[in-house]
Amino acid sequence: MSQADLLEQDPVFQLKGSMLAITVMELAHNDLERLDQQLAAKVAQAPNFFSNTPLVLALDKLPEGEGSLDLGALMALCRNHGLRTLAVRANREDDIAAASALDLPVLPPSGARERPVDPTGGSSTAKKPEKPAEPEVKPSKIITSPVRGGQQIYAQGGDLIVLAPVSAGAELLADGNIHVYAPMRGRALAGIKGNAKARIFCQQMGAELLSIAGQYKVAEDLRRDPLWGEAVHVSLSGDVLNITRL
């Protein structure tokens, strides 16, 4: 058998798609000292959120006239707080050149609407007094069709109820509880604004990740659980996820 035949029959790699939870940090000012202080405060409030978190640095909203950004120093600062930079989003030539010099992928400015993330679950300090407060509890969001890989469904202010299978690569998020009355193979994140009393109910646990109020278990941990593949109830006790049979 020739070497070419061997290469065709025994490939060394495969290219696969994946849905990863990646945080975007959008910089409003070129002020690393203040950024360091503000990140330190956030880490103190929500240390689990800042543990090896994949990060895209968005530099495309930086105002003109604040000087050149030291991208290497910015990445080091983020790394010190548990944020791992995967790429940058930039439109200025000097930022693009700095990223290329550091062998970082450069993404174009995003036209997508991005949802602000508060890892502490607290309220924003910049509130508009004229806007009425949203009710604490909203009606449950009910999904009756299969949730496919790449889809993300968020139940804001309430529970999420799914009556169909959830595929690998799909992501369910809720401020309240998550109920899945079918096989669950994706990611389920309940209580994402810090509600430690939130619960997750799965008819058949095969999840890639289960999380309540920032505490989580990934597939490697879940597969070792004797209830893998069973109907389970997930709750949070302190910093530990408890998985019990339904």
Protein Blocks (a to p, Z undefined) as FASTA:
>chain_A
ZZklmmmmmcfbdcddddddddddddfbdcfklmmmmmmmmmmmmmmlmgoiacdddfkl
pcehiapadfklmmmmmmmnopacfbdcdfbfklmmmmmmnopacddddfbdcddddfko
pacfbdcfklccddfbdcddddfbdcdehiacddehiacddfbdcdehiacddfbdcddd
bddfbdcdehknopakbccddfbdcbfbdceehiacdfklmmmpmkgoiacddddehjac
cdddZZ
